Amino acid sequence: MKKLINSVDTVLAESLAGFTAAHADIVAADPEGRFVRRAAVTPGKVALISGGGSGHEPLHAGFVGRGMLDAACPGQVFTSPTPDQMIAAAEAVESGAGVLFIVKNYEGDVMNFDMAREMLDRPVATVLTNDDVAVETSSYSTGRRGVAGTMIVEKIVGAAAEEGRDLAALQALGERVNGRTRSMGVALTSCTVPAAGKPTFALGEGEMEMGVGIHGEPGRRRVPLASADAIAAEMVEAVLGDLADQASGDALLLINGFGGTPLMELYLMYDAVRRRLNGRGVTVARSVVGSYVTSLDMAGCSVTLSMLDPETVALWDAPVHTAALRWGA
């Protein structure tokens, strides 16, 4: 295993120290390392908090800032954060309007965020993201997994929170966006968790994992390596088929890298996917290409399609200023 680390035991703490120092104008670290929060809390606004296992950077800490999250709770690599982290984050950033948890559908995350919600003495609601169409259940989840669509939910709901919408309205919006968002991924290599020191799974030189999860969970099937056009065709059909009657009109297309894929290949995949959407009743109105919800050093990518309407287009376009996503004034 070749990684730029000092020790397996300190990799997360040292990474977070570097992250918060590099973006000190946007974020601040909890002295005990339990969460990352905005450098300045906005009074009277619903606090948006997310989190999950590390190894998916920039998700979630990279999306803390104006227009997105108020705080993020990082667990150890591919391991859920604990309820005390969420409680501490909520107490640090909630300012009277309540807390909205945005939670990816993995059993550990769901259980721990639920425990935190029950223990907090303030209004708390939850949005569960489950955009992955590859499998209905996996080794990490009951029901569909929450993957790259989580970023889209965080951005759109974050913009609405900046407008001052209340907790119930934000929860309803998050559920609506999640319900109109679908993703599917493909892996060309495994990822290597530092503590394990070896690849999570083995793929032959001529193999790929279609429908892989962001922790390296098995997908739909292991198949021979195919062309980018063939991979794009299968993922588009899976996503559109699952959206069914919703797959019409304007959409946001996200081509997300898993951490080990060059941008040149991600843009090539964007071209392949967009060509397949032409003539299918879907207009790509907004686009994002890059590595936003990663799986350490895995090579591969995911395709996410989120159907838009005038409200969600405006919220997507609203200003955002985080370490990993920023535009507008």
Contacts in CASP RR format, 6 or more apart in sequence:
PFRMAT RR
TARGET T0000
AUTHOR 0000-0000-0000
METHOD contacts of the structure
MODEL  1
MKKLINSVDTVLAESLAGFTAAHADIVAADPEGRFVRRAAVTPGKVALIS
GGGSGHEPLHAGFVGRGMLDAACPGQVFTSPTPDQMIAAAEAVESGAGVL
FIVKNYEGDVMNFDMAREMLDRPVATVLTNDDVAVETSSYSTGRRGVAGT
MIVEKIVGAAAEEGRDLAALQALGERVNGRTRSMGVALTSCTVPAAGKPT
FALGEGEMEMGVGIHGEPGRRRVPLASADAIAAEMVEAVLGDLADQASGD
ALLLINGFGGTPLMELYLMYDAVRRRLNGRGVTVARSVVGSYVTSLDMAG
CSVTLSMLDPETVALWDAPVHTAALRWGA
1 192 0 8 1.000
1 194 0 8 1.000
1 197 0 8 1.000
1 198 0 8 1.000
3 192 0 8 1.000
3 194 0 8 1.000
5 11 0 8 1.000
5 14 0 8 1.000
5 194 0 8 1.000
6 14 0 8 1.000
8 194 0 8 1.000
8 195 0 8 1.000
11 77 0 8 1.000
11 194 0 8 1.000
12 54 0 8 1.000
12 74 0 8 1.000
12 75 0 8 1.000
12 76 0 8 1.000
12 77 0 8 1.000
13 33 0 8 1.000
15 54 0 8 1.000
15 57 0 8 1.000
16 29 0 8 1.000
16 33 0 8 1.000
16 36 0 8 1.000
16 61 0 8 1.000
16 74 0 8 1.000
17 29 0 8 1.000
19 27 0 8 1.000
19 36 0 8 1.000
19 61 0 8 1.000
19 62 0 8 1.000
19 323 0 8 1.000
20 27 0 8 1.000
20 28 0 8 1.000
20 29 0 8 1.000
20 36 0 8 1.000
22 323 0 8 1.000
23 62 0 8 1.000
23 323 0 8 1.000
24 39 0 8 1.000
25 39 0 8 1.000
26 38 0 8 1.000
26 39 0 8 1.000
26 64 0 8 1.000
26 65 0 8 1.000
26 66 0 8 1.000
26 321 0 8 1.000
26 322 0 8 1.000
26 323 0 8 1.000
27 36 0 8 1.000
27 37 0 8 1.000
27 38 0 8 1.000
27 39 0 8 1.000
27 61 0 8 1.000
27 62 0 8 1.000
27 64 0 8 1.000
27 65 0 8 1.000
27 323 0 8 1.000
28 36 0 8 1.000
28 37 0 8 1.000
28 38 0 8 1.000
28 39 0 8 1.000
29 36 0 8 1.000
30 36 0 8 1.000
30 37 0 8 1.000
30 88 0 8 1.000
30 89 0 8 1.000
30 92 0 8 1.000
32 88 0 8 1.000
34 73 0 8 1.000
34 81 0 8 1.000
34 84 0 8 1.000
34 85 0 8 1.000
34 88 0 8 1.000
34 89 0 8 1.000
35 49 0 8 1.000
35 71 0 8 1.000
35 72 0 8 1.000
35 73 0 8 1.000
35 74 0 8 1.000
35 85 0 8 1.000
35 86 0 8 1.000
35 88 0 8 1.000
35 89 0 8 1.000
35 92 0 8 1.000
36 61 0 8 1.000
36 64 0 8 1.000
36 71 0 8 1.000
36 72 0 8 1.000
36 74 0 8 1.000
37 64 0 8 1.000
37 70 0 8 1.000
37 71 0 8 1.000
37 89 0 8 1.000
37 92 0 8 1.000
37 93 0 8 1.000
38 64 0 8 1.000
38 65 0 8 1.000
38 66 0 8 1.000
38 69 0 8 1.000
38 70 0 8 1.000
38 71 0 8 1.000
38 93 0 8 1.000
41 47 0 8 1.000
41 70 0 8 1.000
41 92 0 8 1.000
41 93 0 8 1.000
41 95 0 8 1.000
42 70 0 8 1.000
42 95 0 8 1.000
42 162 0 8 1.000
43 95 0 8 1.000
44 95 0 8 1.000
44 96 0 8 1.000
44 97 0 8 1.000
44 164 0 8 1.000
45 70 0 8 1.000
45 95 0 8 1.000
45 97 0 8 1.000
45 161 0 8 1.000
45 162 0 8 1.000
45 164 0 8 1.000
46 97 0 8 1.000
46 98 0 8 1.000
46 99 0 8 1.000
46 100 0 8 1.000
46 161 0 8 1.000
46 164 0 8 1.000
46 165 0 8 1.000
46 166 0 8 1.000
46 167 0 8 1.000
46 170 0 8 1.000
47 70 0 8 1.000
47 71 0 8 1.000
47 90 0 8 1.000
47 93 0 8 1.000
47 94 0 8 1.000
47 95 0 8 1.000
47 97 0 8 1.000
47 98 0 8 1.000
47 99 0 8 1.000
47 100 0 8 1.000
48 68 0 8 1.000
48 69 0 8 1.000
48 70 0 8 1.000
48 71 0 8 1.000
48 99 0 8 1.000
48 100 0 8 1.000
48 102 0 8 1.000
48 154 0 8 1.000
48 157 0 8 1.000
48 158 0 8 1.000
48 161 0 8 1.000
48 170 0 8 1.000
49 69 0 8 1.000
49 70 0 8 1.000
49 71 0 8 1.000
49 72 0 8 1.000
49 73 0 8 1.000
49 86 0 8 1.000
49 89 0 8 1.000
49 90 0 8 1.000
49 93 0 8 1.000
49 99 0 8 1.000
49 100 0 8 1.000
49 101 0 8 1.000
49 102 0 8 1.000
50 60 0 8 1.000
50 63 0 8 1.000
50 69 0 8 1.000
50 72 0 8 1.000
50 73 0 8 1.000
50 101 0 8 1.000
50 102 0 8 1.000
50 103 0 8 1.000
50 150 0 8 1.000
50 154 0 8 1.000
51 60 0 8 1.000
51 72 0 8 1.000
51 73 0 8 1.000
51 74 0 8 1.000
51 75 0 8 1.000
51 81 0 8 1.000
51 103 0 8 1.000
51 104 0 8 1.000
51 109 0 8 1.000
52 60 0 8 1.000
52 73 0 8 1.000
52 74 0 8 1.000
52 75 0 8 1.000
52 80 0 8 1.000
52 81 0 8 1.000
52 104 0 8 1.000
52 106 0 8 1.000
52 109 0 8 1.000
53 74 0 8 1.000
53 75 0 8 1.000
53 76 0 8 1.000
53 77 0 8 1.000
53 78 0 8 1.000
53 79 0 8 1.000
53 80 0 8 1.000
53 81 0 8 1.000
53 109 0 8 1.000
54 74 0 8 1.000
54 75 0 8 1.000
54 76 0 8 1.000
54 77 0 8 1.000
54 78 0 8 1.000
54 79 0 8 1.000
55 77 0 8 1.000
55 78 0 8 1.000
55 294 0 8 1.000
55 295 0 8 1.000
55 296 0 8 1.000
56 214 0 8 1.000
56 293 0 8 1.000
56 294 0 8 1.000
56 295 0 8 1.000
57 294 0 8 1.000
58 292 0 8 1.000
58 294 0 8 1.000
58 323 0 8 1.000
58 324 0 8 1.000
58 325 0 8 1.000
59 150 0 8 1.000
59 151 0 8 1.000
59 292 0 8 1.000
59 293 0 8 1.000
59 294 0 8 1.000
60 69 0 8 1.000
60 72 0 8 1.000
60 73 0 8 1.000
60 74 0 8 1.000
60 154 0 8 1.000
61 72 0 8 1.000
61 74 0 8 1.000
61 323 0 8 1.000
62 72 0 8 1.000
62 322 0 8 1.000
62 323 0 8 1.000
62 324 0 8 1.000
62 325 0 8 1.000
63 69 0 8 1.000
63 72 0 8 1.000
63 151 0 8 1.000
63 154 0 8 1.000
63 155 0 8 1.000
63 322 0 8 1.000
63 323 0 8 1.000
63 324 0 8 1.000
63 325 0 8 1.000
64 70 0 8 1.000
64 71 0 8 1.000
64 72 0 8 1.000
64 322 0 8 1.000
64 323 0 8 1.000
65 320 0 8 1.000
65 321 0 8 1.000
65 322 0 8 1.000
66 162 0 8 1.000
66 319 0 8 1.000
66 320 0 8 1.000
66 321 0 8 1.000
66 322 0 8 1.000
67 155 0 8 1.000
67 158 0 8 1.000
67 159 0 8 1.000
67 161 0 8 1.000
67 162 0 8 1.000
67 318 0 8 1.000
67 319 0 8 1.000
67 320 0 8 1.000
67 321 0 8 1.000
67 322 0 8 1.000
68 154 0 8 1.000
68 155 0 8 1.000
68 158 0 8 1.000
68 320 0 8 1.000
68 322 0 8 1.000
68 325 0 8 1.000
69 102 0 8 1.000
69 154 0 8 1.000
69 158 0 8 1.000
69 322 0 8 1.000
70 93 0 8 1.000
71 89 0 8 1.000
71 90 0 8 1.000
71 92 0 8 1.000
71 93 0 8 1.000
72 89 0 8 1.000
73 81 0 8 1.000
73 85 0 8 1.000
73 86 0 8 1.000
73 89 0 8 1.000
74 81 0 8 1.000
75 81 0 8 1.000
75 82 0 8 1.000
75 85 0 8 1.000
77 193 0 8 1.000
77 194 0 8 1.000
77 195 0 8 1.000
77 296 0 8 1.000
78 193 0 8 1.000
78 215 0 8 1.000
80 106 0 8 1.000
80 108 0 8 1.000
80 109 0 8 1.000
80 111 0 8 1.000
80 112 0 8 1.000
81 109 0 8 1.000
81 112 0 8 1.000
82 112 0 8 1.000
83 112 0 8 1.000
83 113 0 8 1.000
83 115 0 8 1.000
83 116 0 8 1.000
83 119 0 8 1.000
84 116 0 8 1.000
86 101 0 8 1.000
86 112 0 8 1.000
86 113 0 8 1.000
86 116 0 8 1.000
87 116 0 8 1.000
87 119 0 8 1.000
87 120 0 8 1.000
90 99 0 8 1.000
90 116 0 8 1.000
90 120 0 8 1.000
90 122 0 8 1.000
90 124 0 8 1.000
94 122 0 8 1.000
96 122 0 8 1.000
97 123 0 8 1.000
97 164 0 8 1.000
97 166 0 8 1.000
97 167 0 8 1.000
98 122 0 8 1.000
98 123 0 8 1.000
98 124 0 8 1.000
98 167 0 8 1.000
99 120 0 8 1.000
99 122 0 8 1.000
99 123 0 8 1.000
99 124 0 8 1.000
99 125 0 8 1.000
99 167 0 8 1.000
100 124 0 8 1.000
100 125 0 8 1.000
100 126 0 8 1.000
100 127 0 8 1.000
100 157 0 8 1.000
100 161 0 8 1.000
100 167 0 8 1.000
100 170 0 8 1.000
100 171 0 8 1.000
101 113 0 8 1.000
101 116 0 8 1.000
101 117 0 8 1.000
101 124 0 8 1.000
101 125 0 8 1.000
101 126 0 8 1.000
101 127 0 8 1.000
102 126 0 8 1.000
102 127 0 8 1.000
102 129 0 8 1.000
102 150 0 8 1.000
102 153 0 8 1.000
102 154 0 8 1.000
102 157 0 8 1.000
102 174 0 8 1.000
103 109 0 8 1.000
103 110 0 8 1.000
103 113 0 8 1.000
103 126 0 8 1.000
103 127 0 8 1.000
103 128 0 8 1.000
103 129 0 8 1.000
104 128 0 8 1.000
104 129 0 8 1.000
104 130 0 8 1.000
104 145 0 8 1.000
104 146 0 8 1.000
104 147 0 8 1.000
104 150 0 8 1.000
105 128 0 8 1.000
105 129 0 8 1.000
105 130 0 8 1.000
105 141 0 8 1.000
105 142 0 8 1.000
105 143 0 8 1.000
105 144 0 8 1.000
105 145 0 8 1.000
105 146 0 8 1.000
106 140 0 8 1.000
106 141 0 8 1.000
106 145 0 8 1.000
106 146 0 8 1.000
107 140 0 8 1.000
107 141 0 8 1.000
107 142 0 8 1.000
110 128 0 8 1.000
113 126 0 8 1.000
114 126 0 8 1.000
116 124 0 8 1.000
117 124 0 8 1.000
117 126 0 8 1.000
123 167 0 8 1.000
125 167 0 8 1.000
125 168 0 8 1.000
125 170 0 8 1.000
125 171 0 8 1.000
126 171 0 8 1.000
127 153 0 8 1.000
127 157 0 8 1.000
127 171 0 8 1.000
127 174 0 8 1.000
127 175 0 8 1.000
127 178 0 8 1.000
128 178 0 8 1.000
129 146 0 8 1.000
129 147 0 8 1.000
129 149 0 8 1.000
129 150 0 8 1.000
129 153 0 8 1.000
129 178 0 8 1.000
129 181 0 8 1.000
130 141 0 8 1.000
130 143 0 8 1.000
130 144 0 8 1.000
130 145 0 8 1.000
130 146 0 8 1.000
130 178 0 8 1.000
131 144 0 8 1.000
131 146 0 8 1.000
131 147 0 8 1.000
131 148 0 8 1.000
131 149 0 8 1.000
131 150 0 8 1.000
131 178 0 8 1.000
131 179 0 8 1.000
131 181 0 8 1.000
131 182 0 8 1.000
131 183 0 8 1.000
131 304 0 8 1.000
132 144 0 8 1.000
132 145 0 8 1.000
132 146 0 8 1.000
132 147 0 8 1.000
132 183 0 8 1.000
132 184 0 8 1.000
132 185 0 8 1.000
132 211 0 8 1.000
132 213 0 8 1.000
133 144 0 8 1.000
133 182 0 8 1.000
133 183 0 8 1.000
133 184 0 8 1.000
133 238 0 8 1.000
133 239 0 8 1.000
133 242 0 8 1.000
134 145 0 8 1.000
134 184 0 8 1.000
134 185 0 8 1.000
134 210 0 8 1.000
134 211 0 8 1.000
134 212 0 8 1.000
134 213 0 8 1.000
134 219 0 8 1.000
134 220 0 8 1.000
134 238 0 8 1.000
135 144 0 8 1.000
135 145 0 8 1.000
135 211 0 8 1.000
135 217 0 8 1.000
135 218 0 8 1.000
135 219 0 8 1.000
135 220 0 8 1.000
136 143 0 8 1.000
136 144 0 8 1.000
137 143 0 8 1.000
138 145 0 8 1.000
138 213 0 8 1.000
138 217 0 8 1.000
138 218 0 8 1.000
138 219 0 8 1.000
139 217 0 8 1.000
139 218 0 8 1.000
140 215 0 8 1.000
140 217 0 8 1.000
145 213 0 8 1.000
145 214 0 8 1.000
145 217 0 8 1.000
146 183 0 8 1.000
147 183 0 8 1.000
147 185 0 8 1.000
147 213 0 8 1.000
147 214 0 8 1.000
147 293 0 8 1.000
147 302 0 8 1.000
147 304 0 8 1.000
148 183 0 8 1.000
148 254 0 8 1.000
148 256 0 8 1.000
148 292 0 8 1.000
148 293 0 8 1.000
148 302 0 8 1.000
148 304 0 8 1.000
149 178 0 8 1.000
149 181 0 8 1.000
149 183 0 8 1.000
149 254 0 8 1.000
149 293 0 8 1.000
149 304 0 8 1.000
149 306 0 8 1.000
150 293 0 8 1.000
151 254 0 8 1.000
151 256 0 8 1.000
151 292 0 8 1.000
151 293 0 8 1.000
151 325 0 8 1.000
152 177 0 8 1.000
152 181 0 8 1.000
152 252 0 8 1.000
152 254 0 8 1.000
152 304 0 8 1.000
152 306 0 8 1.000
152 316 0 8 1.000
153 174 0 8 1.000
153 177 0 8 1.000
153 178 0 8 1.000
153 181 0 8 1.000
155 315 0 8 1.000
155 316 0 8 1.000
155 320 0 8 1.000
155 325 0 8 1.000
156 173 0 8 1.000
156 174 0 8 1.000
156 177 0 8 1.000
156 312 0 8 1.000
156 315 0 8 1.000
156 316 0 8 1.000
157 170 0 8 1.000
157 173 0 8 1.000
157 174 0 8 1.000
157 177 0 8 1.000
157 315 0 8 1.000
158 170 0 8 1.000
158 315 0 8 1.000
159 315 0 8 1.000
159 316 0 8 1.000
159 318 0 8 1.000
159 320 0 8 1.000
160 169 0 8 1.000
160 170 0 8 1.000
160 173 0 8 1.000
160 315 0 8 1.000
161 170 0 8 1.000
162 318 0 8 1.000
165 173 0 8 1.000
177 306 0 8 1.000
177 312 0 8 1.000
180 243 0 8 1.000
180 246 0 8 1.000
180 306 0 8 1.000
180 307 0 8 1.000
181 304 0 8 1.000
181 305 0 8 1.000
181 306 0 8 1.000
181 307 0 8 1.000
182 239 0 8 1.000
182 242 0 8 1.000
182 243 0 8 1.000
182 304 0 8 1.000
182 305 0 8 1.000
182 306 0 8 1.000
183 239 0 8 1.000
183 254 0 8 1.000
183 256 0 8 1.000
183 302 0 8 1.000
183 303 0 8 1.000
183 304 0 8 1.000
183 305 0 8 1.000
184 211 0 8 1.000
184 235 0 8 1.000
184 238 0 8 1.000
184 239 0 8 1.000
184 302 0 8 1.000
184 303 0 8 1.000
185 210 0 8 1.000
185 211 0 8 1.000
185 212 0 8 1.000
185 213 0 8 1.000
185 235 0 8 1.000
185 300 0 8 1.000
185 301 0 8 1.000
185 302 0 8 1.000
185 303 0 8 1.000
186 208 0 8 1.000
186 209 0 8 1.000
186 210 0 8 1.000
186 211 0 8 1.000
186 212 0 8 1.000
186 231 0 8 1.000
186 235 0 8 1.000
186 300 0 8 1.000
186 301 0 8 1.000
186 302 0 8 1.000
187 203 0 8 1.000
187 208 0 8 1.000
187 209 0 8 1.000
187 211 0 8 1.000
187 212 0 8 1.000
187 213 0 8 1.000
187 216 0 8 1.000
187 258 0 8 1.000
187 295 0 8 1.000
187 298 0 8 1.000
187 299 0 8 1.000
187 300 0 8 1.000
188 203 0 8 1.000
188 208 0 8 1.000
188 225 0 8 1.000
188 261 0 8 1.000
188 299 0 8 1.000
188 300 0 8 1.000
189 199 0 8 1.000
189 203 0 8 1.000
189 260 0 8 1.000
189 297 0 8 1.000
189 298 0 8 1.000
189 299 0 8 1.000
189 300 0 8 1.000
190 199 0 8 1.000
190 200 0 8 1.000
190 201 0 8 1.000
190 202 0 8 1.000
190 203 0 8 1.000
190 216 0 8 1.000
190 298 0 8 1.000
191 199 0 8 1.000
191 200 0 8 1.000
191 216 0 8 1.000
191 258 0 8 1.000
191 295 0 8 1.000
191 296 0 8 1.000
191 297 0 8 1.000
191 298 0 8 1.000
192 198 0 8 1.000
192 199 0 8 1.000
192 200 0 8 1.000
192 296 0 8 1.000
192 297 0 8 1.000
193 200 0 8 1.000
193 296 0 8 1.000
200 215 0 8 1.000
200 216 0 8 1.000
201 209 0 8 1.000
201 216 0 8 1.000
201 218 0 8 1.000
203 209 0 8 1.000
203 222 0 8 1.000
205 225 0 8 1.000
206 224 0 8 1.000
206 225 0 8 1.000
207 222 0 8 1.000
207 223 0 8 1.000
207 224 0 8 1.000
207 225 0 8 1.000
208 222 0 8 1.000
208 223 0 8 1.000
208 224 0 8 1.000
208 225 0 8 1.000
208 226 0 8 1.000
208 231 0 8 1.000
209 216 0 8 1.000
209 218 0 8 1.000
209 219 0 8 1.000
209 222 0 8 1.000
210 219 0 8 1.000
210 220 0 8 1.000
210 221 0 8 1.000
210 222 0 8 1.000
210 223 0 8 1.000
210 231 0 8 1.000
210 234 0 8 1.000
211 219 0 8 1.000
211 220 0 8 1.000
212 218 0 8 1.000
212 219 0 8 1.000
212 298 0 8 1.000
213 219 0 8 1.000
213 295 0 8 1.000
214 258 0 8 1.000
214 293 0 8 1.000
214 294 0 8 1.000
214 295 0 8 1.000
215 295 0 8 1.000
216 295 0 8 1.000
216 298 0 8 1.000
228 265 0 8 1.000
228 268 0 8 1.000
228 269 0 8 1.000
228 272 0 8 1.000
229 272 0 8 1.000
231 269 0 8 1.000
231 272 0 8 1.000
232 269 0 8 1.000
232 272 0 8 1.000
232 273 0 8 1.000
232 275 0 8 1.000
232 276 0 8 1.000
232 303 0 8 1.000
233 272 0 8 1.000
233 276 0 8 1.000
235 273 0 8 1.000
235 302 0 8 1.000
235 303 0 8 1.000
236 273 0 8 1.000
236 276 0 8 1.000
236 277 0 8 1.000
236 280 0 8 1.000
236 303 0 8 1.000
239 303 0 8 1.000
239 304 0 8 1.000
239 305 0 8 1.000
240 247 0 8 1.000
240 280 0 8 1.000
240 282 0 8 1.000
240 305 0 8 1.000
241 247 0 8 1.000
243 305 0 8 1.000
243 307 0 8 1.000
246 307 0 8 1.000
247 280 0 8 1.000
247 281 0 8 1.000
247 282 0 8 1.000
247 305 0 8 1.000
247 307 0 8 1.000
248 281 0 8 1.000
248 282 0 8 1.000
248 307 0 8 1.000
249 281 0 8 1.000
249 282 0 8 1.000
249 283 0 8 1.000
249 307 0 8 1.000
249 308 0 8 1.000
250 283 0 8 1.000
250 285 0 8 1.000
250 286 0 8 1.000
250 307 0 8 1.000
250 308 0 8 1.000
250 309 0 8 1.000
250 313 0 8 1.000
251 277 0 8 1.000
251 282 0 8 1.000
251 283 0 8 1.000
251 284 0 8 1.000
251 285 0 8 1.000
251 286 0 8 1.000
251 305 0 8 1.000
251 306 0 8 1.000
251 307 0 8 1.000
251 308 0 8 1.000
252 284 0 8 1.000
252 285 0 8 1.000
252 286 0 8 1.000
252 287 0 8 1.000
252 288 0 8 1.000
252 304 0 8 1.000
252 305 0 8 1.000
252 306 0 8 1.000
252 308 0 8 1.000
252 316 0 8 1.000
253 270 0 8 1.000
253 273 0 8 1.000
253 274 0 8 1.000
253 277 0 8 1.000
253 284 0 8 1.000
253 286 0 8 1.000
253 287 0 8 1.000
253 288 0 8 1.000
253 303 0 8 1.000
253 304 0 8 1.000
253 305 0 8 1.000
254 287 0 8 1.000
254 288 0 8 1.000
254 289 0 8 1.000
254 292 0 8 1.000
254 302 0 8 1.000
254 303 0 8 1.000
254 304 0 8 1.000
254 305 0 8 1.000
254 306 0 8 1.000
255 266 0 8 1.000
255 267 0 8 1.000
255 269 0 8 1.000
255 270 0 8 1.000
255 273 0 8 1.000
255 288 0 8 1.000
255 289 0 8 1.000
255 290 0 8 1.000
255 301 0 8 1.000
255 302 0 8 1.000
255 303 0 8 1.000
255 304 0 8 1.000
256 288 0 8 1.000
256 290 0 8 1.000
256 291 0 8 1.000
256 292 0 8 1.000
256 293 0 8 1.000
256 301 0 8 1.000
256 302 0 8 1.000
256 303 0 8 1.000
256 304 0 8 1.000
257 266 0 8 1.000
257 290 0 8 1.000
257 291 0 8 1.000
257 292 0 8 1.000
257 293 0 8 1.000
257 294 0 8 1.000
257 300 0 8 1.000
257 301 0 8 1.000
257 302 0 8 1.000
258 291 0 8 1.000
258 294 0 8 1.000
258 295 0 8 1.000
258 298 0 8 1.000
258 299 0 8 1.000
258 300 0 8 1.000
258 301 0 8 1.000
258 302 0 8 1.000
259 291 0 8 1.000
259 294 0 8 1.000
259 295 0 8 1.000
259 296 0 8 1.000
259 297 0 8 1.000
259 298 0 8 1.000
259 299 0 8 1.000
259 300 0 8 1.000
260 291 0 8 1.000
260 294 0 8 1.000
260 297 0 8 1.000
260 298 0 8 1.000
260 299 0 8 1.000
260 300 0 8 1.000
261 291 0 8 1.000
261 299 0 8 1.000
261 300 0 8 1.000
261 301 0 8 1.000
263 289 0 8 1.000
263 290 0 8 1.000
265 301 0 8 1.000
266 289 0 8 1.000
266 290 0 8 1.000
266 291 0 8 1.000
266 301 0 8 1.000
267 289 0 8 1.000
269 301 0 8 1.000
269 303 0 8 1.000
270 287 0 8 1.000
270 289 0 8 1.000
273 303 0 8 1.000
274 284 0 8 1.000
277 284 0 8 1.000
277 305 0 8 1.000
282 305 0 8 1.000
282 307 0 8 1.000
285 308 0 8 1.000
285 313 0 8 1.000
286 308 0 8 1.000
286 313 0 8 1.000
286 316 0 8 1.000
286 317 0 8 1.000
292 324 0 8 1.000
292 325 0 8 1.000
293 302 0 8 1.000
306 312 0 8 1.000
308 316 0 8 1.000
319 327 0 8 1.000
319 328 0 8 1.000
319 329 0 8 1.000
320 326 0 8 1.000
320 327 0 8 1.000
320 328 0 8 1.000
END
